[in-house]
Amino acid sequence: MPTIAVYMIADEISKKFYIGSTGDLKRRLQEHKYELKAQTHHNKKLQELYDSGVKLKIHPIKIETIEKAKELEDFLLKQNTNNPNMLNVSIDSTGGNGINRNPNREDIVNRIKNGKIENWKNKSEEEKAIITQKVKEATNTPEAREKRSIGFRAYYDSLTPEQRKQSPETIEKRRKSLIGLKRTDETKAKMTLAHTGKKASDSAKANISLGKKEWYKNNKPYVRTPETLRKLSLSNSGKKMSEETKAKISANKKEWHANRSPEERKLTEEAKLKISLKNKGRVISEERRKEMSIAQKKFLNSMSAEELKKYRDNLYGSRKRKNVISPDL
């Protein structure tokens, strides 16, 4: 549960202080910390105080509601309007940096944003590198990542299924941002570990299937590059399919053939040539031979006498020789 509070960021030696209020104390203090370390804080005086190397301390006062917190913040700011040690910049009658309550909020936010951009541009590449490294060190610790993860989970769980859905515009933006992105081997390994053992729900599988069908429909004709084919071959080498997966592939193939005419099922000459080249020189193991023999017997036994005769005649004609099928079959 977020903590509602009025807080003071102070230097106990110089007695200088900054006053603020928030509906989420932990998050707001993290924002202050991040901006100060990145040297992009909106309050120039507080930034200068931090850069001088002093040790700033936080003094929070927990409040029941955000309305009461704002009232107390306004009271404290008015009480210290003429105090030279107060670092807040008066923007309106409320005093302090009450940007969210200011009628000219958009203009103020833009000025702050442009000031930060200009400040960043004026820094040397060395200074930028140092700041970036500091921010990375502060935000990429295991503790920081865990905090972000917990915060995101809590936020995600609070949303309804409808609120979790991303708009088509957001999906398109994400898709474009990933085009041409090359992940490091370390990142790939982390992604593999994160997804190992995960099973997609039936609804997720259905969405993935629909998405793929739509993509292939809009990108015809789709031809994989030799590099992609090589990667797929390497990734699938040595993999053994489960009986469940084999059954699914078999059912999908049967459904595909059932929904097509005999003419549509025929392989093109190009496809036949590719299959021939692919299988040329391949050594079939004894185990595989047995599996193929069992599958062939099962296939032939499923035919009627008339269908079997027609199949044999076609086979004899295609190979232009007799006795192709051995008597024991």
Secondary structure as GFF3:
##gff-version 3
##sequence-region A 1 329
A	DSSP	beta_strand	5	10	.	.	.	ID=ss1
A	DSSP	beta_strand	17	22	.	.	.	ID=ss2
A	DSSP	alpha_helix	25	37	.	.	.	ID=ss3
A	DSSP	alpha_helix	44	51	.	.	.	ID=ss4
A	DSSP	beta_strand	57	62	.	.	.	ID=ss5
A	DSSP	alpha_helix	66	79	.	.	.	ID=ss6
A	DSSP	three_ten_helix	99	101	.	.	.	ID=ss7
A	DSSP	alpha_helix	105	121	.	.	.	ID=ss8
A	DSSP	alpha_helix	125	139	.	.	.	ID=ss9
A	DSSP	alpha_helix	142	157	.	.	.	ID=ss10
A	DSSP	alpha_helix	161	164	.	.	.	ID=ss11
A	DSSP	alpha_helix	168	178	.	.	.	ID=ss12
A	DSSP	alpha_helix	185	195	.	.	.	ID=ss13
A	DSSP	alpha_helix	202	218	.	.	.	ID=ss14
A	DSSP	alpha_helix	226	236	.	.	.	ID=ss15
A	DSSP	alpha_helix	243	258	.	.	.	ID=ss16
A	DSSP	alpha_helix	262	265	.	.	.	ID=ss17
A	DSSP	alpha_helix	269	279	.	.	.	ID=ss18
A	DSSP	alpha_helix	286	301	.	.	.	ID=ss19
A	DSSP	alpha_helix	305	319	.	.	.	ID=ss20
###
